[in-house]
């Protein structure tokens, strides 16, 4: 990939292919894609999340991106919110760790404690 447009195209095609859709009752994953996140590898992390969701046929998950989350030292940052649960924020998420988050948190509902930097109930 050579540009953000390439990444957007891959994301769009993948989302269409596996049918990820926005639904109020679905799991939501947000990846910090500010400049600091991208420099730390957030593109690769996001692609790993999407690929792992595809491999595991998890079609009721919304994957989106946001700008800078404000904790550059912990980039790439990934937020996961499951229906009926508090949001969990993970830091230093490599592509391998992203795949682990899909398996452990999204599928098995078991947050990966050692990667957590914040939960939704902390202000």
N, C-alpha and C positions, 0 to 999 in steps of 0.2 A: 504494500500500500504506500502510496506516495502523497496522498492528500486527505484532508478531512472529508472531501466529497467521496473518495473511494471508500472510506470507513462508513459513511452514511449509506452508500449504495449496498455494501455488504450487509449492513444491519437491516436495511429495508427488505432486501431479498430474503435474508434468513428469517426475519419475523413473518414475512408472508408465507414462506415455505413451511414453517412449523406451526403457524397459526397462533403465535403469541398474540394475545389481545388484551385490551384494557377492560377490566371488569372490576366493579367495586368489591366483589367477593374473591378476588384472586390475590396471589402473592405478588408483591412488588419489589423489584430490585432497582436501585438507583446507583449509578456509577458517577463519581466526581470526575468531570472531564474539563476542568479548568486547565490553564497552561501548565500549572505545576503537576496536576494529575497526569496529563498526557506525557509530560517529560519523564514521569516516574513509571510509565508503562500502563496507564489506564486503558488505552486502546486494546492492547493485548489481553488485559484482564477482562474487558467487556466481551471481546470475541470468545474468550474461553468460557465465560458464563453462558453466552448464547449457544455455543457449541455443546456444552455439557447438558443444557436444558433440552436441546434437540436430540442428543443421543439417548437421553432418558425419557423422551417423549412427554416432557412437561409442557403442555400447551396452554395451561391456564395461569401463566406467569407474565407480568408486565415488566419489561426491561426498558429502562430509560436512562437518560443522562442529565446531569445538572452541571452548572458551572462550579466555580471554586467553593469548596465547603469551608475553607479557612484554617485548615490544619495541615499545612503543606508537608510537614515533616512525617506525616502518617500516610501520605499518598502512595499508591492508589487507595482511595476510600470507597467502600461499597456499603450501602444501606439495604437492609432486608426487612420487609414488614410482611408478616403472614397475617391472614384474616384473623381477627380477634386477639392479636398479640401486639405487644409494644414493638416499635421499630428498634432494630439493633444495628449499630454502626461498627464496621470492621475497618481496621487500618493495615497498611502494608500488604495489600492483597495482590499477590502474584497470580499469574494464570493458574498455576498448580493449586494455590490456595482457593482460587475462585471455584475450581472444580470441586474441591473439598466442601465449600460452603453450599453448593447446590445439593450435594449428596447428604451432608449432615443437617444443615439448617432447613433448606427448602423441602427436601423429600422426607427426612426423618424427624423434622421439628426439634433438632438438637443443636442449639447455637454452639459455635466453636469458641469456647471461652478464652483461649489464649490469644485470639485475634481481636476480641472486642475492645473498642475504645470508648464506646458510649452506648447506652440504651435509651429508648424513647422516653422513659419516665424520668430521666435526669435532665435538669434544666441548667 
